[in-house]
């Protein structure tokens, strides 16, 4: 089996972590894999580090006939048996390739986000495209969300995302306390997620305000990259006069070391496809 994974984000979030774990696990089973991702993305850097075979495309021209033609040639040259799509934009690339060049390599989609599919003609067309063999939903709820717009229901399967049970091995690093000068008598409470609308950091900050007013001796961490709302959250924190109680760390690649340092994982998402960060916290012995 020769699989080509396609991922279009340039950043690293939960979906990219799942791709990484999937590719590592499939490598142990001697599955021949390739990756098609944006130039200079975090995913391409990961592929270099792990010595996976990969190809890059310009994000600017991701949906051009040239990229579609290149994908077809990659599949032919490397005798790809299956294209694994990991996001909606990647599906656009694959369906354009199949349509423009009558490319027959079957496509499997991993659907991880809980946003309803927009009932626009193009979205409905690509998710019901003849090249799509299966749609793997990360939870039963995701399947329920997209089932109304999928014509062939037999293509829908539930395949849960996983976590690495051996990932959290260090429990006494004190990295966060040292880096942010947090006293040892303070409880550490945090969330690890991109600062995006559906993660609802406004509720996170409102909760902090209540706890601080009640006199809880705690320091709070927002751990994750800007998902479009960092500026709004920073302004909200200032309005609440909570800046000295909250540290925004930005993206970090040392999660296995710092997550076990938290005493409490405060999870305020409005919606989640599955919520593997909660599973990570539990494995790291952090109360949620």
Order of alpha helices (4+ residues) and beta strands (2+ residues): beta-alpha-beta-alpha-beta-alpha-beta-alpha-beta-alpha-beta-alpha-beta-alpha-beta-alpha-beta-alpha-beta-alpha-beta-alpha
